[in-house]
Amino acid sequence: MSADTVNQNRRRLFGTAAATLAAAQLGMIGAAKAATGATPSSSGTASGPNTAFASIRQIDAGQLNIGYAEAGPADGPPVILLHGWPYDIHSFADVAPILAAQGYRVIVPYLRGHGSTRFLSAKTFRNAQQSRVALDIIALMDALKIDKAVIGGFDWGARTACIMAAVFPERCKALVSVSGYLMTNIDTRTVPLPPKAEFAWWYQFYFATDRGAAGYEKNRRDFAKLIWEQASPRWKFDDATLDRSAASFDNPDYVAIVIHNYRWKMGIAAGEAQYDSLEKRLALAPAINIPAITMEGDANGAPFFDPSVYRGKFTGKYAHRTLTGGIGHNLPQEAPQAFAQAIIDVDRF
């Protein structure tokens, strides 16, 4: 299989949300937050009735005022955890206290269009192409004065983490990526796939229509529930877990960001010219040479490749872990201990 074909197919842009927090872990997050000294912007903090983190901080970074949860000591080794779609920071609600207890400073940002993250200007194009989302996280690191961090993610978050590791390796100490090497090749976006592959990405075709955009605006929560069920068929989440994450979809830019992401990915919506050179670099499928661990669940209902397909893209110290026991697409929330351990282990590579 050619590299271009790999890049075109390798998209797991499903998502899932999972397991309810234990009370003890809630306490750990609260304690870790109290010990954290990162300075928020003048906009202060924001929190809501559905958040499981003690508070959400806000900081101006690049085009955005980014909302993020933080746990662990302020002087601990930084770890940045990136969520996917249709999810939010609560995919890492069980992971964060585990890492905080090990002395890590854990940063979990809402991606653009999610939660309390807001655009600083109403005039900014609501762009969700892959390079722009990755630059958001670089801007966040700059704002927080984080020179280098371990980066971990799944779905959109894994794609963002892979881009950062490949293009900005000086900012990434190590990488944990669920479902492997994820990038969109702009040169092969319009190449048709086999029918089964196209069927698996049905929602992208739906989002390509005006009807789909209107339907998503109207049915954000129900849409998330359907994707979660498909992507994690053996995970039994409850309404409270769904509602907790669905609250982040009330962001005024949420639908615009989601629709643009998938339309851009299909090659039917334009990005911005200033990112063309970066997208061309990503189209070459650059190798990732920092320490990396890739992970997969044995019950992932979203499309994914066998690890042997992308093994050659990781040229540094590397390991792959496949989790058993019915783990689906939202691996950090469904198997938080295993994901946290991967972060700890890759940091020690």
ABEGO torsion letter per residue (X at the ends): XBAAAAAAABBBABBBBBBBBBAAAAAAAAAAAAABABBBBAAEBBBBAABABABBBBBBBEABBBBBBBBEBAABBBBBBBBBOBBBAAAAAAAAAAAAAAGBBBBBBBBBGBEABBBABAABBBBABAAAAAAAAAAAAAAAGBABBBBBBBEAAAAAAAAAAAABAAABABBBBBGEBBBBBAAAAABBBBAAAAAAAAAAAAAABAAAAAAAAAAAAAAAAAAAAAABAABBBBAAAAAAAAAAAABAAAAAAAAAAAAAAAGABBBBAAAAAAAAAAAAGBBBABBBBBBBBAABABBBBBAAAAAAABABBBBBBBBBGGBBABAAAABAAAAAAAAAAAAAX
